[in-house]
Amino acid sequence: MNADPKVMEYFPATLTRTESDRLIDRFELHAEEKGFGIWAVERKEDGAFIGFIGLLEVSFDAGFQGAIEIGWRLDNKFWKRGYATEGAKATLDYAFGVLGMDEICSFTARINHPSEIVMQRIGMQKAGEFDHPKLEENSPLKRHVLYKVTAAEYALQ
């Protein structure tokens, strides 16, 4: 999935198998240290791996370092079927209901309209824009949108 140019269109590069394995290692370490993280997602009816969804602590400085981010990445065979929205809502339910978190953010490259639509569908509101500090100045992905939702806002939906 991480080697697929369509899936990785809004990321700086596709990932090799080794890079993907390191990403999974990072997710697992985060979950061990923080008690929450990214989960593999399977389709209910047949157990097919469709991608990942979950929560991470923001580690870079863009004015909201330490915030909790919800993120997702799905194999393109499973796009436009509502899985990202369904999984993200379940993740927010867990973040606010089980973990007792107060606010969750999400961000993506400004040109990534499909992910921005998911953010809106799960009740997040645009909170601003920022330049991602880990991307090159001339990258078309540099400018990002930032969305947020509080537990109280989410409960009203």
N, C-alpha and C positions, 0 to 999 in steps of 0.2 A: 504494500500500500504506500509506504513512504518513498518508494522508488518510482511511483507513477507520476509523470509530469502533470496530469490533470488534477490529481489530489493535491500536489504540492505547488500548484500554480501561484498561490499567494504566500509562499515561503521562499526564502532566498535560493534554495537548491533542493533537489531530491536527495534522499539519503541512501547510502550504501547499506548492505546488510549489517556491517560492523557498526555504522553510525546509528542504525535503528536499534540494534542491541544495546548500545550505550544509552540511548534515549529511554528504553525500557528499564535499564538499570537505574537511571536517574529517577524515573517515576516510582520504582520500588523503594529506593532509598528515601525519597520524599514521604511516601506513605508510612514507612517505618518511623521516621523522625517526627512527622506532624500528626499522624493518625488519620489522615485523609489523603487522597491522591487521585490518580487517573486509573480508570477501570477499563478493561477490555469489554467490548459490548458484543453480545450475541443476539441474533434474531430469535425471538421466542419460539416460533413454530418449528424451526429446524436446527437451531444451535449454530448457524453460520456466523463466523466472525465478520462483523461489519465495520469495526473500527474501535475508537476509544473516546470516552467522555469522562470528565471529572474535574477535580479541583486542585489547584496549585497555588502556592504562595508566590507572589511576584517577587523576583529576585533582583531585577535591574532597577536603576533609579530613573524614573520618569515622572516623579512627583507623587507616586502612589506605591512606592516600594513597601512590601510587607502586606499589601492588600491580598485578598483571596480572589483568584481568577477562576472562572468556569471556562473550560475549553472543550473542543471536540474535533475529531478528524475521522471521517468515514470514507471507506472505499467507495469509489465513484459508482460502482454497480448498485449502491444502495442510496444514492442521492434522490431527492425529490419524492420521498416516500413518507416523510414526517418523522423519521427515526432520530434525527438530530434534535428536533423540537421535543419529542417524547422523552428522549434520554436526558436532555438538558433540564426539562421540568422535574424529572425524577431526581436529578442531582441537586437542584435548588430545594426540593422538598427535604432531601437529606441534610443539606447544608443548614437550612433554617430550622427544621424540625428536630433532627437528631443531634447535630453538632452545635446548635444554638448560635450560629453565626449571625452577625448583625447586618452585614452588607457583602455583596458579591459583585465583582466587576468582570467585564469581558472586553477584549480589544482585538482588533484585526486591522490589516492594511485597509486604508480608505477605499481602495478599489475592489475589495472583497465584499461585494454586495450580497451574495448568498449568505455568508455568515452574519452580516449585519441584519438581514431579515430574520434569521433565527433569534438573534438577540432581542429584536422587537417582539417577536411572537411569544417569547417567554417572559415578557413584561418588563424588560430592561429599558431604561431611558438613556438617551445620549447625554453624556456628561462633558464631552469636549473632544479635542484632538491633541495629538502629540507626535513628535518625531521619535521613532523608536531608536534608542541609543545604541543598539547592537547592529544597526544596519548602516550601510555606506550612505554618504550624503546624496549621491546621485541615483540611489535605488528608487525605482517606482513604488516600492513597498515601504519607503521610509515613513511617510505620513500615515498615522493610525487614527482610528476612531476609538473612543473609550465609552463604554456603556456601564451603567450601574443599576442595581436594584437593592433596596433594603428589605429586611424581613417584614417590616410593617407594610411596605408597598406591595410586596408579593402576597401577603395574606389577604389583601383587599381584592385580589383578582378572582 
